């Protein structure tokens, strides 16, 4: 998840509003972020926030959920692209700038059609969201996870159709996603730089994802071929890691300055 400091910064930029109460409602409820996958909790939160803060509060509420999901999406994308770069796979011939542009584009695409966020159902048909889910959790080994989220989406879809409360959110979701697209580099800059390598920081999550990949190759080395140890060693090249991830952070922040100068 993103720190409340980062939520405040981007809330002021995209919603002209921030609220610790909204942050607390999302992060400290019956279950962390439950309003992102439980339609009953979402309806309760929307009713409360709209009555207290109006549309600006709902904008901040929706943005909070999208930013928290963006951390997971960026962790997956950057760790996968680094693996491909370090092991000289398909992207090894690309420049860091070209890789950044791919990550930037794919991050936004995944964010707006995210099957792990029931807010997606407000702007996409259920069939489209389920297709995204099947792509994300493809294969027999992930069947249980796929079924779990499929049930969540189907329940949420039925609840959304039966309640007028949710439809006030549709324009808010569109507004948040549109603003995110306009200031995408700034959003990436804040999220990637949030908390640095502290336990809850995005960069720490990326480092943890890379450690999982290394452990996988070490396991393959024991069970299949010692050649996998060489792949694990390539992934652990600290100079490459710092160079790769450092470029992604710097590129987003440099472009953020251009966005702010252009739109502000």
C-alpha positions as CSV (number, residue, x, y, z in Angstrom):
1,X,0.0,0.0,0.0
2,X,1.0,3.6,-0.5
3,X,1.8,5.8,2.6
4,X,-0.7,8.4,3.7
5,X,1.9,11.0,2.9
6,X,1.9,9.9,-0.8
7,X,-1.9,9.7,-0.8
8,X,-2.1,13.3,0.4
9,X,0.4,14.6,-2.2
10,X,-1.5,12.9,-5.1
11,X,-4.9,13.6,-3.6
12,X,-4.1,17.3,-3.7
13,X,-2.9,17.0,-7.2
14,X,-5.7,15.0,-8.7
15,X,-8.7,15.7,-6.4
16,X,-7.7,19.0,-4.8
17,X,-8.5,17.3,-1.5
18,X,-7.1,14.9,1.1
19,X,-8.5,13.4,4.3
20,X,-6.9,11.3,7.0
21,X,-10.3,10.1,7.9
22,X,-10.8,8.6,4.4
23,X,-7.4,7.0,4.6
24,X,-8.2,5.6,8.0
25,X,-11.6,4.3,6.8
26,X,-10.0,2.4,4.0
27,X,-6.9,1.1,5.8
28,X,-8.2,0.5,9.3
29,X,-11.6,-1.1,8.7
30,X,-12.9,-4.6,9.3
31,X,-10.4,-5.8,6.8
32,X,-7.7,-3.7,5.1
33,X,-8.9,-2.4,1.7
34,X,-12.1,-4.4,2.0
35,X,-14.1,-1.7,0.2
36,X,-12.1,-2.7,-2.9
37,X,-13.5,-6.2,-3.1
38,X,-16.6,-6.2,-0.9
39,X,-19.6,-4.4,-2.4
40,X,-21.4,-4.1,0.9
41,X,-18.5,-2.4,2.6
42,X,-18.0,-0.2,-0.5
43,X,-21.6,1.0,-0.4
44,X,-21.3,1.8,3.3
45,X,-18.1,3.8,2.7
46,X,-19.5,5.7,-0.3
47,X,-22.6,6.7,1.6
48,X,-20.6,7.9,4.6
49,X,-17.9,9.8,2.6
50,X,-20.4,11.4,0.2
51,X,-22.4,12.7,3.1
52,X,-19.4,14.2,4.8
53,X,-17.1,15.4,2.0
54,X,-19.1,15.2,-1.3
55,X,-17.6,14.4,-4.6
56,X,-14.1,15.6,-3.6
57,X,-14.1,13.0,-0.8
58,X,-15.2,10.3,-3.2
59,X,-12.5,11.3,-5.6
60,X,-9.9,10.9,-2.9
61,X,-11.5,7.6,-1.8
62,X,-11.3,6.1,-5.3
63,X,-7.8,7.4,-5.9
64,X,-6.6,5.8,-2.6
65,X,-7.7,2.4,-3.9
66,X,-6.2,2.9,-7.3
67,X,-2.8,4.0,-5.9
68,X,-2.7,1.0,-3.5
69,X,-3.3,-1.3,-6.5
70,X,-0.7,0.5,-8.5
71,X,2.0,-0.6,-6.0
72,X,1.3,-4.2,-6.8
73,X,1.1,-3.6,-10.5
74,X,4.4,-1.8,-10.6
75,X,6.1,-4.4,-8.4
76,X,5.0,-7.1,-10.9
77,X,6.0,-5.1,-14.0
78,X,9.3,-3.8,-12.9
79,X,10.5,-7.1,-11.4
80,X,9.5,-9.0,-14.5
81,X,11.1,-6.4,-16.9
82,X,14.3,-6.4,-14.8
83,X,14.4,-10.2,-14.9
84,X,14.1,-10.2,-18.7
85,X,16.8,-7.5,-18.9
86,X,19.2,-9.1,-16.5
87,X,18.9,-12.6,-18.1
88,X,19.1,-11.2,-21.6
89,X,15.6,-12.2,-22.6
90,X,13.3,-10.4,-25.0
91,X,13.8,-6.8,-23.7
92,X,17.6,-7.0,-23.4
93,X,18.0,-5.1,-26.7
94,X,15.7,-2.2,-25.6
95,X,17.1,0.9,-24.0
96,X,16.1,1.8,-20.4
97,X,13.9,4.6,-21.9
98,X,12.0,2.1,-24.1
99,X,11.5,-0.2,-21.1
100,X,10.2,2.7,-19.0
101,X,7.7,3.7,-21.7
102,X,6.5,0.1,-21.8
103,X,6.2,-0.1,-18.0
104,X,4.4,3.2,-18.0
105,X,1.9,2.2,-20.6
106,X,1.2,-1.3,-19.3
107,X,0.8,0.0,-15.7
108,X,-2.0,2.3,-16.8
109,X,-3.6,-0.4,-18.9
110,X,-3.6,-2.8,-16.0
111,X,-4.8,-0.2,-13.6
112,X,-7.9,0.8,-15.5
113,X,-8.9,-2.8,-16.3
114,X,-8.0,-4.3,-12.9
115,X,-9.9,-7.5,-11.9
116,X,-8.8,-7.2,-8.3
117,X,-10.7,-3.9,-7.9
118,X,-14.5,-4.0,-8.0
119,X,-14.6,-0.3,-9.0
120,X,-13.6,-1.6,-12.4
121,X,-17.1,-3.0,-12.8
122,X,-18.4,0.6,-12.9
123,X,-16.7,1.3,-16.2
124,X,-16.3,-2.1,-17.8
125,X,-18.7,-5.0,-18.5
126,X,-18.4,-8.0,-16.3
127,X,-17.3,-10.1,-19.3
128,X,-14.3,-7.8,-19.9
129,X,-13.2,-7.8,-16.3
130,X,-13.4,-11.6,-16.2
131,X,-11.3,-11.9,-19.3
132,X,-8.7,-9.7,-17.6
133,X,-8.9,-12.0,-14.6
134,X,-8.4,-15.1,-16.7
135,X,-5.4,-13.5,-18.3
136,X,-3.9,-12.5,-15.0
137,X,-4.5,-15.9,-13.4
138,X,-4.1,-18.2,-16.3
139,X,-3.1,-21.9,-16.1
140,X,-4.2,-24.8,-13.9
141,X,-1.9,-23.9,-11.0
142,X,-3.8,-20.6,-10.4
143,X,-7.3,-22.0,-10.8
144,X,-8.2,-21.6,-7.1
145,X,-7.2,-17.9,-7.1
146,X,-9.0,-17.3,-10.3
147,X,-12.2,-18.9,-8.9
148,X,-11.9,-16.8,-5.7
149,X,-11.8,-13.5,-7.6
150,X,-14.4,-14.7,-10.1
151,X,-16.9,-15.2,-7.3
152,X,-16.0,-11.8,-5.8
153,X,-16.6,-10.0,-9.1
154,X,-19.9,-11.8,-9.8
155,X,-21.2,-11.0,-6.3
156,X,-20.1,-7.4,-6.6
157,X,-21.6,-7.0,-10.1
158,X,-25.0,-8.2,-8.9
159,X,-24.8,-5.8,-5.9
160,X,-23.8,-2.8,-8.1
161,X,-26.7,-3.4,-10.5
162,X,-29.2,-3.5,-7.6
163,X,-28.1,-0.3,-5.8
164,X,-28.2,3.3,-7.1
165,X,-25.6,4.3,-4.6
166,X,-22.8,3.0,-6.8
167,X,-23.7,4.9,-9.9
168,X,-22.6,8.2,-8.5
169,X,-19.2,6.7,-8.5
170,X,-18.9,6.0,-12.2
171,X,-18.1,9.6,-13.1
172,X,-15.7,9.8,-10.2
173,X,-13.8,6.7,-11.4
174,X,-13.5,8.1,-14.9
175,X,-12.3,11.4,-13.4
176,X,-9.6,9.7,-11.3
177,X,-8.4,7.5,-14.2
178,X,-8.3,10.5,-16.6
179,X,-6.4,12.6,-14.1
180,X,-4.0,9.7,-13.5
181,X,-3.4,9.4,-17.2
182,X,-2.6,13.1,-17.5
183,X,-0.2,13.1,-14.5
184,X,0.9,9.5,-14.9
185,X,4.6,10.3,-14.6
186,X,4.0,12.2,-11.4
187,X,1.9,9.4,-10.0
188,X,4.7,6.9,-10.8
189,X,7.3,9.2,-9.4
190,X,5.5,9.5,-6.0
191,X,4.6,5.9,-5.8
192,X,8.0,4.6,-6.7
193,X,9.8,7.0,-4.4
194,X,7.4,6.4,-1.5
195,X,9.2,5.3,1.6
196,X,12.3,4.3,-0.3
197,X,13.5,0.8,0.7
198,X,11.6,0.9,4.0
199,X,9.5,-2.1,4.8
200,X,6.3,-0.6,3.3
201,X,8.0,1.2,0.3
202,X,7.3,0.2,-3.3
203,X,11.1,-0.2,-3.9
204,X,11.3,-2.7,-1.0
205,X,8.4,-4.7,-2.5
206,X,10.2,-4.8,-5.8
207,X,13.4,-6.0,-4.1
208,X,11.3,-8.7,-2.3
209,X,9.8,-9.8,-5.6
210,X,13.3,-10.1,-7.0
211,X,14.4,-12.2,-4.0
212,X,11.5,-14.6,-4.8
213,X,12.7,-14.9,-8.4
214,X,16.3,-15.7,-7.2
215,X,15.0,-18.3,-4.8
216,X,13.1,-19.9,-7.7
217,X,16.2,-20.2,-9.8
218,X,18.2,-21.6,-6.8
219,X,15.5,-24.2,-6.4
220,X,15.7,-25.1,-10.1
221,X,19.5,-25.4,-9.7
222,X,19.1,-28.0,-7.0
223,X,16.3,-29.9,-8.7
224,X,17.2,-29.7,-12.4
225,X,20.5,-28.1,-13.5
226,X,23.3,-26.1,-11.8
227,X,23.1,-23.7,-14.8
228,X,20.2,-22.0,-13.0
229,X,22.6,-20.8,-10.4
230,X,24.2,-18.6,-13.0
231,X,20.9,-17.1,-13.8
232,X,20.3,-16.4,-10.1
233,X,23.7,-14.7,-9.9
234,X,22.8,-12.4,-12.8
235,X,19.6,-11.4,-11.1
236,X,21.6,-10.5,-7.9
237,X,23.9,-8.1,-9.7
238,X,23.5,-5.1,-7.5
239,X,25.0,-2.7,-10.0
240,X,22.4,-3.7,-12.6
241,X,19.6,-3.5,-10.1
242,X,20.5,0.0,-8.9
243,X,21.0,1.1,-12.5
244,X,17.8,-0.3,-13.8
245,X,15.4,0.7,-11.0
246,X,17.2,4.0,-10.5
247,X,16.5,4.9,-14.1
248,X,12.8,4.1,-13.7
249,X,12.5,6.4,-10.7
250,X,14.5,9.2,-12.2
251,X,12.7,9.0,-15.6
252,X,9.3,9.2,-13.9
253,X,10.4,12.2,-11.7
254,X,12.0,14.1,-14.6
255,X,8.9,13.7,-16.7
256,X,6.8,14.7,-13.8
257,X,8.4,18.1,-13.8
258,X,7.5,18.5,-17.5
259,X,3.9,17.4,-16.8
260,X,3.6,20.0,-14.0
261,X,5.0,22.8,-16.1
262,X,2.7,21.9,-18.9
263,X,-0.6,21.5,-17.1
264,X,-0.3,23.6,-14.0
